[in-house]
Amino acid sequence: MTKLEKLSEGSWHYRMMGDIFPDLLRPSDALIDLYEGGTPVVALTPDLIYSGGLAKFYEKHPDRVINTGLSEQNTVSMAAGLATTGATPWVSGMSAFLALLCNEQIRMDVAYSQQNVRFLGHHTGLAFGFYGSSHHATEDIGALRSIANMTIISPSDDNQQYAAMMASKDYDGPIYYRTGRGRNPEVYEEGSFTFEIGKAHEHMKGDEVTIIACGMPVHPSLQVAKKLNAEGHSVGLLDMATIKPLDVDAVLEAASRSKVILTIEEHNVLGGLGSAVAEVMAENPGNARLIRHGIKDEYSLIGPPTHLYGHYKLDEAGIESVVRDAMK
């Protein structure tokens, strides 16, 4: 297997056959540790063992992986049935299909009866680039957030993803993990923190603007916050990896201190992280002004992911311009 370190700026290929990216090993690392630690893990995938990050787990425990073929809805229903037997099923699939195509099965087969099914929705947001709008997952948070009993987590890098998966060990009810394409830059050092479901991670406090971000935008937001603070500004950053249940206390604390709350997400501004924060601020009015940044309720363009991040101002340069505008 070939290890690729970085995606070319001009490349839109999501992966080459036989390539393994470092981040795509981390879901398997967590599944191995959970299973060997006593959790009855069963991984299910609609023919995406390698691109979904299950390869290492499959190579070590092939009898714990079920390849269901291209039948996502049946895969979710099968997982719900397995959960009733005491197993802990992990369903790995493309987020656009897992969250939207399987929404009915997640709602009625899994969430309604609070089955302990875990979902790994990979290639979220614009990660699929040239594969098109049908493969872009910019509505998955909104589609799942309104389903009762669902927990939604959007890790910002592979180390946080590993920690978040390990945090599921004794957690009751279904969880949807919103993960990238295995190429997110590192935000957290391996083993440097523990992940608590429902708690934000505060990188820094700020009086002018507090950025609340999740997933891929956390890394560029962190770089922007550091740069602006070095210039004498006061910019805070909350990594709101758990979108549901939201860390309400962290939002209210930031809103009580900052002039502006700026949410940044690789998702439609409707129904996602920004909407969740808006609901909290509307019910607890304070002095902060809220600005939501993400996909402006449109079907995203098709192109290389790096170009799309630039177009939608989700890369470092774009986020810097959005923060500077927010401070005016």
Secondary structure, 3 states (H helix, E strand, C coil): CEECCCCCCCCCCCCCCCEECHHHHHHHHHHHHHHHCCCCEEEEECCCCCCCCCHHHHHHCHHHEEECCCCHHHHHHHHHHHHCCCCEEEEEEEHHHHHHHCHHHHHHHHHCCCCCCEEEEECCECCCHHHCHHHCECCHHHHHHCCCCCEEECCCCHHHHHHHHHCCCCCCCCEEEECCCCCCCCCCCCCCCCCCCCCCEEEECCCCEEEEECCCCHHHHHHHHHHHHHCCCCEEEEECCEEECCCHHHHHHHHHHCCEEEEEEEEECCCCHHHHHHHHHHHCCCCCEEEEEEECCCCCCCCCHHHHHHHCCCCHHHHHHHHHHHCC
